[in-house]
Amino acid sequence: MGIENNSPILAPIAVLILWSMIVLAWAAMARLPAARTLGLGYEDAKRTSEFGARLPPEVQWKMDNYNHLMEQPTLFYAAALALAAAGMGDGIGLWLAWAYVAIRFVHSIVHCTSNVVATRFRIFALGNVVLVAMGIYLAMGVF
């Protein structure tokens, strides 16, 4: 078994990768001018957490979200690629993948703008439910 180059589940993978790069650019466009305004330079960025703490919170939220996109979505990528490899990258698998990507998109928008933690947590929890469903669906197909 291999991943077919036309597996439909590759599309949501590509979209989440591109979204992650958009959030990175958004973070850079917010952080770099803010750092200049505060007189922060490269040496101030030796410890990322300390650098972020010196920036206004609404500026740092974007980088925090980018970091979050490098964490849990790695499980999504693994699950989606495994579904593609198992020939399960369409139907329910595809629907779950698009649902996860949409949820991460909404999570990013909330996190990067208003950052209402209770709302953000609910969205994150919903993403977990979808990710668990992807795992269960994969397990049902391979066992």
Secondary structure as GFF3:
##gff-version 3
##sequence-region A 1 143
A	DSSP	alpha_helix	10	37	.	.	.	ID=ss1
A	DSSP	three_ten_helix	42	45	.	.	.	ID=ss2
A	DSSP	alpha_helix	48	54	.	.	.	ID=ss3
A	DSSP	alpha_helix	57	69	.	.	.	ID=ss4
A	DSSP	alpha_helix	73	85	.	.	.	ID=ss5
A	DSSP	alpha_helix	91	112	.	.	.	ID=ss6
A	DSSP	alpha_helix	117	142	.	.	.	ID=ss7
###
